[in-house]
Amino acid sequence: MTINEKQDQIIEEFGIYDDWMDKYAYLIELGNSLAPLDDSERIPENLIRGCQSQLWLDGKLKEGKVVFKADSDAILTKGLIFLFITILSNHTPDEIMSADLYFIDTIGMKGHLSPTRSNGLVAMIKQIRFYALAFKSKSEKQ
């Protein structure tokens, strides 16, 4: 499934809900489905700076595709990172770096987050793209 197909699926899922309290509840439910990170992955290097809560993001390159894992101490943040992992994991670095993440605006997420959570959202995207760039650069040197 392409990145855009995954985004469209999430847009459709969120479209079921009219009320933002229901959308938040769904986001929390999604976040609760994240597998917890091992202690070896809960390291300062994996901590995303700029997030209001603690959020760890780990990325590995497997067979040319980036695979992400994440965890957070905040339930809403876990839901947000779940969306990004669902959409961007198992894609090439180039696909991740060039992805237009339109689902955020389409589901209305940006307008319903506090300024600090919005900053965290930007930090998540930045860190995910940093991983993709690092893996691309590393593979080009080989």
C-alpha positions as CSV (number, residue, x, y, z in Angstrom):
1,M,0.0,0.0,0.0
2,T,1.4,3.4,-0.9
3,I,1.8,6.3,1.5
4,N,-1.1,8.2,0.0
5,E,-3.4,5.1,0.1
6,K,-2.6,4.7,3.8
7,Q,-3.3,8.4,4.4
8,D,-6.6,8.1,2.5
9,Q,-7.6,5.1,4.7
10,I,-6.9,7.1,7.9
11,I,-8.9,10.0,6.5
12,E,-11.8,7.6,5.9
13,E,-11.5,6.1,9.4
14,F,-11.5,9.6,11.0
15,G,-14.4,10.6,8.8
16,I,-16.7,8.3,10.7
17,Y,-16.6,10.6,13.7
18,D,-18.3,14.0,13.7
19,D,-17.4,15.0,17.2
20,W,-13.8,15.8,18.2
21,M,-14.1,14.0,21.5
22,D,-14.8,10.8,19.5
23,K,-11.8,11.5,17.3
24,Y,-9.6,12.0,20.4
25,A,-10.9,8.7,21.8
26,Y,-10.1,6.9,18.6
27,L,-6.7,8.5,18.5
28,I,-6.0,7.2,22.0
29,E,-7.3,3.8,21.1
30,L,-4.9,3.7,18.2
31,G,-2.0,4.7,20.5
32,N,-2.8,2.0,23.0
33,S,-2.2,-0.5,20.2
34,L,1.5,0.4,19.9
35,A,3.8,-2.2,21.1
36,P,6.0,-0.9,24.0
37,L,9.6,-0.2,23.2
38,D,12.4,-2.3,24.8
39,D,14.4,-0.5,27.4
40,S,17.3,-0.6,24.9
41,E,15.3,1.6,22.6
42,R,14.2,4.1,25.3
43,I,17.5,5.9,25.1
44,P,18.2,9.7,25.0
45,E,19.2,9.4,21.3
46,N,15.7,8.2,20.4
47,L,13.9,10.9,22.4
48,I,12.3,13.5,20.2
49,R,13.1,17.1,21.2
50,G,10.3,19.6,21.0
51,C,7.6,17.3,22.3
52,Q,5.7,18.3,25.4
53,S,5.8,14.7,26.6
54,Q,8.4,12.1,26.3
55,L,8.4,10.4,22.9
56,W,10.9,7.8,21.7
57,L,11.2,7.0,18.0
58,D,13.5,4.3,16.7
59,G,14.1,3.7,13.0
60,K,15.9,0.8,11.3
61,L,16.6,0.2,7.6
62,K,15.5,-3.3,6.6
63,E,15.8,-4.4,3.0
64,G,15.9,-0.8,1.8
65,K,12.8,0.3,3.7
66,V,12.6,2.3,7.0
67,V,10.8,0.6,9.8
68,F,9.8,2.8,12.8
69,K,8.9,1.9,16.3
70,A,7.8,4.4,19.0
71,D,6.4,4.9,22.4
72,S,5.4,7.8,24.6
73,D,4.3,8.5,28.2
74,A,1.3,10.5,26.9
75,I,-1.7,8.8,25.4
76,L,-2.5,11.4,22.8
77,T,1.1,11.6,21.6
78,K,1.1,7.8,21.3
79,G,-1.9,8.1,19.0
80,L,-0.3,10.8,16.9
81,I,3.0,8.8,16.4
82,F,0.9,5.7,15.7
83,L,-0.5,7.5,12.6
84,F,2.9,8.5,11.3
85,I,4.3,5.1,11.9
86,T,1.3,3.4,10.2
87,I,1.7,5.7,7.1
88,L,5.5,5.9,6.8
89,S,6.9,2.6,8.0
90,N,8.0,0.1,5.4
91,H,8.7,2.7,2.8
92,T,12.0,3.8,1.2
93,P,13.8,6.9,2.5
94,D,13.0,8.7,-0.8
95,E,9.3,7.9,-0.4
96,I,9.3,9.2,3.2
97,M,11.2,12.4,2.4
98,S,9.0,13.3,-0.5
99,A,5.7,12.4,1.1
100,D,3.1,15.1,1.3
101,L,1.4,14.4,4.7
102,Y,-1.9,15.9,3.8
103,F,-3.9,13.7,6.2
104,I,-3.1,16.0,9.1
105,D,-5.0,18.9,7.6
106,T,-7.7,16.8,6.0
107,I,-8.8,15.2,9.3
108,G,-8.5,18.6,11.0
109,M,-5.8,17.6,13.5
110,K,-3.7,20.7,13.4
111,G,-6.6,22.9,14.4
112,H,-7.5,20.8,17.4
113,L,-4.1,20.6,19.0
114,S,-2.6,22.9,21.6
115,P,0.4,25.0,20.4
116,T,2.8,22.8,22.3
117,R,1.2,19.6,20.8
118,S,1.4,21.2,17.3
119,N,5.1,21.9,18.0
120,G,5.5,18.2,18.9
121,L,3.8,17.2,15.7
122,V,6.3,19.2,13.7
123,A,9.1,17.6,15.7
124,M,7.8,14.1,15.0
125,I,7.7,14.8,11.2
126,K,11.2,16.3,11.3
127,Q,12.7,13.4,13.2
128,I,11.0,10.8,10.9
129,R,12.4,12.6,7.8
130,F,15.8,12.9,9.5
131,Y,15.9,9.1,9.9
132,A,15.0,8.7,6.2
133,L,17.7,11.2,5.2
134,A,20.3,9.5,7.3
135,F,19.5,6.1,5.9
136,K,19.5,7.4,2.3
137,S,22.9,9.1,2.9
138,K,24.3,5.9,4.5
139,S,23.1,3.7,1.7
140,E,24.5,6.0,-1.0
141,K,28.0,5.8,0.6
142,Q,28.0,2.1,0.4
